[in-house]
Amino acid sequence: MDISSLFRENIKKIKPYSSAREEFEGIAEVYLDANENPFPSDFNRYPDPLQKELKQKLAQIKKVDPSQIFLSNGSDEAIDWLVRAFCEPKQDAIVHCPPTFGMYKVVAAINEVQLLEVPMSETFSLNVEEILKQKAKILFLCNPNNPTGTEFKKEDLLYIIQNFKGIVVIDEAYGDFANYSLVEEIKNHNNLVVLQTFSKAWGMAGLRLGMTFGNKEVISVLTTLKMPYNVGVYTQKTALEKLNSTQKQTEVEKILEQRIWLEQKLTQNQSVEYIYPSAANFLLVKFNDAKKIYDLLKDSSVLVRNQSYQLHCQNTLRITVGTPKENQRLIDALTQIQ
Ligand SMILES: *Cc1c(COP(=O)(O)O)cnc(C)c1O
């Protein structure tokens, strides 16, 4: 696919702002180039604008090239950059498949880009043929899907990527809990963009770090558009430490064990009608009266997310898998309600 023809005209012409630290590569003894405060502290210097060390490490782990990685202040931000890079306001469209993550819709509205909707079936499967009929610059698919937890068939996603006439963004915010990732497929499909985040499995939601994987051309445009020092020193340092430790893997395993425990306990609860299969760190649960359960849980100081407003999600609550103690608190609260 000719990716360059998909970019907005003005975006193709933009010359990046060049920051002091981008112009100079290497190490100097005296830095008088960026108007920083010279007195040493942990944070008196600007961060590496291109996050080279972090990208190098990520490239190794994800089996891609550093030039195929873009880092941002959370992956929510990357959704906006992608729409801004490709979609002409009041002219272009994006596609999403409700029920799904709410940001695609918000970003479309902010950028005055039309939102085309191809709803999933009641059992949360994708309408592949209908998706492929849409004329849009970008298709957003969330896998595993938020809020349903659904993991789509890999063959279906690959078929869509191969046949969709535009960019296909696979949002893998919950990919660390899933059975497969499409990151390595960016080599085979230049219209594929994969989003991942340090906010969920990596335990860094408070630091804000999102990863975008895609072909060089897309990544280089996103890098041109971003603010020069968009990922802070502490965030880069902490992410590198996390990548060098086994903490995430251990925690993911615990969370997946707890998901099974939670599922078993919830199945025994009389107010629960159905638990949707999940490949993420949460469960979408259908209750007899979701609003009532939500309020009663809140009265016990347990907060979950009511998803009843979403398509095909009447009477559902989305429950994040917590620590064993937290999960027990939830079950205790539910048992009292019965
Ligand atoms: C949480 C989430 C994100 C956003 O993650 P940040 O990196 O914290 O911005 C993106 N997509 C989906 C589907 C999410 O659930």
The ligand as an SDF file (V2000), in Angstrom:
LIG
                    3D

 15 15  0  0  0  0  0  0  0  0999 V2000
   -6.1570    2.1170   28.9440 C   0  0  0  0  0  0  0  0  0  0  0  0
   -6.2710    2.0910   27.4680 C   0  0  0  0  0  0  0  0  0  0  0  0
   -5.4930    2.9120   26.6350 C   0  0  0  0  0  0  0  0  0  0  0  0
   -4.7420    4.1000   27.1390 C   0  0  0  0  0  0  0  0  0  0  0  0
   -3.6170    3.8750   27.7430 O   0  0  0  0  0  0  0  0  0  0  0  0
   -2.6240    5.0560   28.1720 P   0  0  0  0  0  0  0  0  0  0  0  0
   -1.3370    4.5680   27.6450 O   0  0  0  0  0  0  0  0  0  0  0  0
   -2.7250    5.0840   29.6520 O   0  0  0  0  0  0  0  0  0  0  0  0
   -3.0510    6.3350   27.5320 O   0  0  0  0  0  0  0  0  0  0  0  0
   -5.5870    2.7650   25.2810 C   0  0  0  0  0  0  0  0  0  0  0  0
   -6.4220    1.8810   24.7370 N   0  0  0  0  0  0  0  0  0  0  0  0
   -7.2080    1.1110   25.5010 C   0  0  0  0  0  0  0  0  0  0  0  0
   -8.1130    0.1520   24.8480 C   0  0  0  0  0  0  0  0  0  0  0  0
   -7.1840    1.1980   26.8800 C   0  0  0  0  0  0  0  0  0  0  0  0
   -8.0090    0.4480   27.6120 O   0  0  0  0  0  0  0  0  0  0  0  0
  1  2  1  0
  2  3  1  0
  2 14  2  0
  3  4  1  0
  3 10  2  0
  4  5  1  0
  5  6  1  0
  6  7  2  0
  6  8  1  0
  6  9  1  0
 10 11  1  0
 11 12  2  0
 12 13  1  0
 12 14  1  0
 14 15  1  0
M  END
$$$$
